[in-house]
Amino acid sequence: MKEKLSLNTMASTNKTRKRIGRGPGSGSGKTSGRGHKGLGSRSGGKVRAGFEGGQMPLQKRVPKYGFSSRVNRFTEEIRLSSVSKLEGEEISLELLKEKDLIKNSTKIVKIIRDIESCPKLKIKGLKATSSVKKLISEAGGTLEE
């Protein structure tokens, strides 16, 4: 007959931790599994991340790669669909920051196209792709960069 499964009949999933430094009979007394001498046996002794025992570490052996533009740190792209939700207002950098659509550190914003049509928008002080400019002018809106 199958035993009913309940909390008091379930097998324990918690393993008891290994008690270290409790005498020779425990199997991990004396040096407590740390071996003899050296960095690993000391308290607080551990090898820092990336250290390869004095060998030139990988992150120093591999050449530097790429370029990180300082301009791009303050530049963001925004989709036309999220800008078109602000219809009826003059869309500017300050408004986008106020509505939490861009970070406060952003200085340059470019609008990119992701929809086929847009409402009449009045945009001031933002950049836009040529396809977005075309859409806005077709809708009767204005875009001042």
C-alpha positions in Angstrom: 0.0 0.0 0.0 1.3 3.5 -0.9 2.0 5.8 2.0 0.2 9.1 2.0 2.6 12.0 1.2 2.7 14.7 3.9 5.3 17.0 5.4 6.3 14.6 8.2 6.8 11.7 5.8 8.8 13.5 3.1 12.5 12.8 2.9 14.6 15.8 3.9 16.2 17.8 1.2 18.4 19.8 3.5 21.9 18.3 3.8 23.7 18.9 7.1 26.7 21.0 6.5 30.2 19.6 7.0 31.5 20.5 10.5 35.1 21.5 10.1 37.8 21.7 12.7 36.3 19.3 15.2 39.2 17.0 15.9 41.0 14.1 14.1 38.0 11.7 14.3 35.9 14.0 12.1 38.1 13.6 9.1 38.5 17.3 8.7 40.3 18.4 11.9 43.8 19.9 12.4 44.2 21.9 9.2 40.5 21.8 8.5 40.7 20.9 4.8 43.0 23.9 4.1 46.2 21.9 3.7 49.6 23.1 4.9 50.9 26.7 4.5 50.3 29.0 1.6 47.8 31.6 0.7 44.8 29.3 0.8 45.5 28.2 4.4 45.5 31.8 5.8 42.4 33.6 7.1 41.2 36.0 4.5 43.6 34.5 2.0 42.2 34.1 -1.5 43.5 34.8 -5.0 42.0 37.9 -6.6 39.8 37.6 -9.7 41.8 37.2 -12.8 45.1 36.3 -11.0 46.9 33.4 -12.7 49.8 32.8 -10.3 52.1 35.5 -11.7 51.5 34.5 -15.3 50.3 37.4 -17.5 46.6 37.3 -17.0 44.2 36.8 -19.9 42.7 40.3 -19.7 46.2 41.8 -20.1 47.3 39.3 -22.8 44.4 40.1 -25.1 44.7 43.4 -27.0 42.3 46.3 -26.5 39.4 46.3 -28.9 36.9 48.8 -30.0 36.0 52.4 -29.3 33.6 54.0 -26.9 32.3 57.3 -28.1 32.0 60.0 -25.5 29.2 61.6 -27.6 27.0 58.5 -27.5 26.9 58.6 -23.7 24.5 61.6 -24.0 22.6 60.5 -27.1 19.4 58.4 -27.3 17.1 57.1 -30.0 13.3 57.2 -29.5 10.6 55.5 -31.5 8.1 57.6 -33.4 5.2 55.5 -31.9 6.2 56.6 -28.3 6.5 60.2 -29.5 3.1 60.2 -31.3 1.4 59.3 -27.9 2.3 62.9 -26.8 0.1 64.3 -29.6 -1.3 67.8 -29.0 1.8 69.0 -27.0 5.0 70.6 -28.3 7.5 67.7 -28.1 10.9 68.8 -26.9 13.8 67.4 -24.9 12.4 68.7 -21.7 9.0 67.1 -22.3 10.6 63.7 -23.0 12.6 63.9 -19.8 9.5 65.0 -17.8 7.5 62.0 -19.2 10.4 59.6 -18.4 10.9 58.6 -22.0 14.6 59.5 -21.9 17.3 59.8 -19.2 18.0 63.2 -17.6 21.6 63.1 -18.8 20.5 62.9 -22.4 21.4 65.9 -24.6 20.7 64.7 -28.2 17.6 62.7 -29.2 16.9 61.2 -32.6 13.4 59.9 -33.6 13.4 56.7 -35.6 10.5 55.2 -37.6 8.6 52.2 -36.4 5.1 52.9 -37.6 3.5 53.6 -41.0 1.6 56.8 -40.2 1.7 59.4 -37.5 -0.6 62.1 -36.2 0.1 65.9 -36.6 3.1 66.5 -34.4 4.9 69.7 -33.4 8.5 68.7 -32.6 11.2 71.2 -31.5 14.9 70.6 -30.8 15.0 66.9 -31.7 16.7 65.2 -34.7 14.8 62.7 -36.9 15.5 60.3 -39.7 14.6 61.3 -43.2 11.6 58.8 -43.3 10.3 60.3 -40.0 10.7 63.9 -41.4 8.7 62.8 -44.5 5.9 61.2 -42.3 5.6 64.3 -40.1 5.4 66.7 -43.1 2.8 64.5 -44.8 0.7 64.6 -41.6 0.9 68.4 -41.5 3.2 68.6 -38.5 6.4 70.6 -38.0 9.9 69.6 -37.0 12.5 72.1 -35.9 16.0 70.7 -35.2 
